Amino acid sequence: MIEVDFLLGLALIWIVFATFSDIKSREIPNWLNFSLIVFALGFRFFYSLFLGSGDGFFWAIVLFALGLFLVLNFHGSYFKTRGEELLRFFFYSLIFICVIYFILVNPGNFLKGNFDFFYQGLIGLGVFFILGNLFYYGRVFAGGDVKLMISLGAVLPVFLIFEQNVEVFILFFFLFFGVGGFYGIIGSTFISIKNFKQFKKGFGKTFSKNKRIFIIYSSFGILFLALGFFMSYLVYFGIVLFLIPYLYIFLKSVDEYCMIKEVPVSKLTPGDWLYKDVKIKNKTIRANWDGLSEEEINLIKHHKKKVLVRTGIVFAPVFLISFVLFLVLLRSNFLSFFNFF
């Protein structure tokens, strides 16, 4: 299917550019993420229009306009943690779910001609929009990574049937979180070696602060190992329980003692994370998940020379590795081995 190959190739090119940008500047530009959405949906729309008889054109325009309105309206204060922002997000998510319900329940009115190829792209964008924001507000991913994930929602629905595309989504997220976990451990190991003195000091302090966690998990680990004499598979649970506190202390030590840097305020960029609150006269700039805004950076520049910021591991390569693996498995008919529905 040449149309699917085009979309997947387009996404691969965009992810490569996003990875280079993230490595170079530790930022994925908004124009890169949103342009992928525009190109992917635009291609789906015109491919459906010129390939088919035109049936479904009206509803395609209506749903596209509705989706565009919701996205642009939401983008006005995108990724700012306010009560009204969360309320708006859940309200729009409810609208999306209702629209998709009517499409799937009444396919005769919507999925006409070849416009189902376009509709699946809209559905994928909506699904990833909801999941991406849940990951963001759940403090799993930062804004740039979430926007890149949302843009992939317009690309990944490669089938014309929603249930098959759900299998595609499951496969991609399975690869994404698997690669992300492995990548995070490798990256943290590299950082700990590079900053070994700080890491060694931090590991001892973190271990002392979390002795209770270590004792609890170790106790359960011993229990499961003992039960392993009767049920052998429980040995694996015991080993995992032993490893969890060490992994937690390791990652916590790297985060708190190796990823805090003092940087000149002239090098601050929007989205940078303050390590701790900065007080400027009667105003306090909070160290929060949303990062610094341009206004806050300009205010700091007039009163401070350097500030402590929390750096993170460049995460865009996880998208690239996961997407390449996804393409390999997709071409090898990997999904045929599973039947989720």
N, C-alpha and C positions, 0 to 999 in steps of 0.2 A: 504494500500500500504506500504509494509515493507520497500521499498527503501526510501520513503518519511519520514517514522518514524525514520529511521536511520539518515538521514540528519538533521532532526529537533532535534533529541536527541544529535547528535554531536555538533550542534550549541549551544544548551543549556549548555552542559558541558563546552564548550569554553567560553561562556559568563560568567558563574559562576567563572571560573578562572580569567577572565579579571576583573570582579568586585572585587574579593578579592585583586588582584594585584593593582588596582586603589585605593582601600581604604587604603591598607598598604603602598604603595610607591608613590601614586598619579601619577602613570604611567602605561600604558598598553604596554608591550613589543611588538616590531615589530614581533618577531618570533611567538608570539601567534596569531596575526592577520593573518599573511601570511601563517602560517601552516594550518589555517582553510580553506583558499582558496585552498591550495594544496590538502588537504584531501577531501574536498567537490567535487572539479572538478575531482580528481583522482577516487573517488568512482563512480561519474556519468559516467565517461569514461569507466571504466572496467565493470560496470553493463550493460551499453549499448552494449559493445563489446561481452560479454559472453551470454547476453540474446538474442541478435539479430542474424541475419544471416551474419553480417559483412558489409552489405550495408551502405554506408555513411562513412566508416572507413577513406578513403582517405581525404575527406573534413574535417572530424573531426580533423585529424592530422594537416592539413594545417591551419585551423582556430585556433587551440590550439597553434600552433607554432607562428602564427601571434600575437595572444593575449599575449603570453609569452614574445615575443620580445618587444612589445609596453610597457608592464608593467615594465619589467626589465630596458629598456632604460629610461623610465620616472623616475624610482626609483633612478636613479643615482643622481638626485638632488631633491628628493621628498620633497615637502612642504617647499620650499624656495621661497619667493615671489620676483621673478625677472621677468623682461619683457620676457626674453627668455623662462622661465618656463611656464608662462601663454600662450605664443605663442605655445609652444610644446603641452601643455595640450589641447588647442582648436584644434590643428592640428590632434592629435590622436583621439580626440572625433569625428572629422569629418570623419576620416577613419572608426571608429567603426560604425557610423551611416550609412555610405555607405555600409559596409559589411552586416549589419543587414537588410538594405533595399533589397539587392539582395537575401538574404536568404528568407525573407518573400514574395518577389515577385516571386521567383523561387523555391518554396519548393520542387518540384520534383527532383531538382539537389542536394539538400542539406539534407533535412529531410527524409532520407531513413532509412528503418528498424526501429530500436529503438534508433537511435542516437539523436533523437529530445530531449530526456531526458538530454543528455549531452549539446546539443546546447542551451537549455533553461537556463542551468546553466551559460554558457558563456555570453548569452544575459543579464541575471540578473547581473552578475559581471560587465559588461560594463555599464549598466544603473546606478548601484550604484556607479561605478567609476566616472561617469560624475556628478551625483547628489552630491556625497560626496565632490568632489573638488569644486563644486559651493558653497556648504555650507562652505567649508574651506576658499576659497578666498573671500566669502561674509562675513567673520568674524562671522559666526554662531557657528561653532564648532572648537575645537582645533585638532591638528594632530592625536593624539592617538584615539580620539573618531571617527574621520572620517575614519581612517583605519579599525576600528572595523565595522563600518557601511558598508564599501566597501566589507569586507569579507563576510558579510551576504548576499550580492548580489548573491553569488554562491550557497546559501542555499535556499533562499526564493521562487524561482520559483518551486512550487510543482506540477504544472500542465504541460501538454504537449502542451498546446495552449497558445500562447503569450498573447492574450487578457485576458484570465483568470488570468494569472500571474500579469498582470497590476492591476487587482482588488486586488490581494494579496498585491502588493506593496502599493496601496492606503490605504488599511486597516492597514498595518504595520505603515506607516507614520502618519496616523491619530492617532493611539494609541501612537506612539512615541512622537509626539509633544504635545499631550494632557497630557500624563504622565510627559513629560519634563517640561511643564509649571507649573503644579501642584507641581512637585518635587522642581522646582526652588524657588517657593514662600515659600514652607515649609522649605526648606534649608536656605533660606535667613532670614526667621523669627527666626529660631533657632540661627543663627549667630548673628542677631541683639540683641536677648535676652542675649546671652553669652557675647557680647561686648556692653552692653547697654549704658555705658557712652559715648563711641565713637560714637555710633549710634545716641544718643540724640543730641549731639553736631553737628554731620554731617547733621542730618535731618533739623535742623534749618537753617544751612548755605545753604544747597541745595535748600530748599524751597525759601529762599530769592533770590537765583540766578535764579530761574525758575518761578517767579511770573507771567510772561507773559504767559507761558504755562498754568498755573493754571487758569488764568483769561479767556483765550480763550476757553479752554475745558469746564469750568464752565458755560460760556455764552451760548455755544451751548447745554450744558446739560439742562439749564433752558428752552431754546427754544424748545427742543424736549419734555420736560416734559409738557410744555404748549400745544404743538401740540397733546400730548397724550389724551387731552380731546376730540379731534375729531377722532383720530386714535389711539386706545389703545396700539397697539404694539409698537408705538414710545416711550412709557414710558421706555421700556427696553433699547432702544438706549440712552435715556437721563441718565439713571442710569449708563450705561457703560461709557459714556463720563465723568460723575462725578468721577468715580473710576480711570480712566486712569491716570490723573496727580498724584494722591496719590500713585498709584502703581509705577509709574515712579520714583517719588521722593524717595519712600521707597527703591526700588532696587538700585537706584543711590547712596543713602546714605550708604547702606550696602557695595556696591562695592568700594566706594572711602574711607570710613572711618573704615570699619571693616575687610577688606580683604587685607590690606597692612601690611606686617610684615617685621621686620628687622631680617635677618638671617645671620649666619656666612657663609663666602664664601666656607668653607669646606663642607657645606651641599647642595651647589648648584648642580643641575642636569640639563642635556641638556633638553631644552624646558621650563625651568622656565622663568617667565615673569618679567622683570625689571619694577619697578614702574616709574622710570624716568631714563634718560640717565646717563651713568657713564663715566666721562672723565678721561682718563689715559694718561698723558703727551700730545702728539699731536693727540691721537686717541680717538674717541668718540664711545662708545658702545651704540647703540640705543635701547630704550625700544620699541619693536615692537611685533606684533602678533606672529611671528615665534618663539619667545623665544630665550634663549641663546644657542649657539653652544658650543661644547667642547673646541674649540680654544678660544672663548671669556671667558669661565669660567677659563681656565688656565691663561689667561692674567690678569683677575681680581684677581686671587689668589696671584699674585706676587705684587699687589699694594694696595689691600683693605682687610680689616678684616671682614667687614659686609656691606651688601647692602640691600636696600629695594626691596622687590619682591611683586608682586600681586598674591595672592592665588585665587583659584577658588573652586567651589563646585564640589566634586567628582561626575562625571556624568555617570560612567559606570552602577550604579544601575538602571538608567533609561532604559538602554538596557535590563537588566534582567527582570524588571517589565513589560516592553512593550512586550517582547518576550513571557513571560508566559501568559499574557492576549491574545496575538495573537494566541498561541496554543489553549487556551480555546475556543476562538471564532471560530477558524478554525475547531476544532473538533465538534462544535455545529452547523456546517453548516450555520454560520452567513452570509457567502457570498451569500447564496441562496436568501436572502431577498433583494438583490440589483441587479440591472442590469445596469452597467455603459455603456454598449455598445449595 
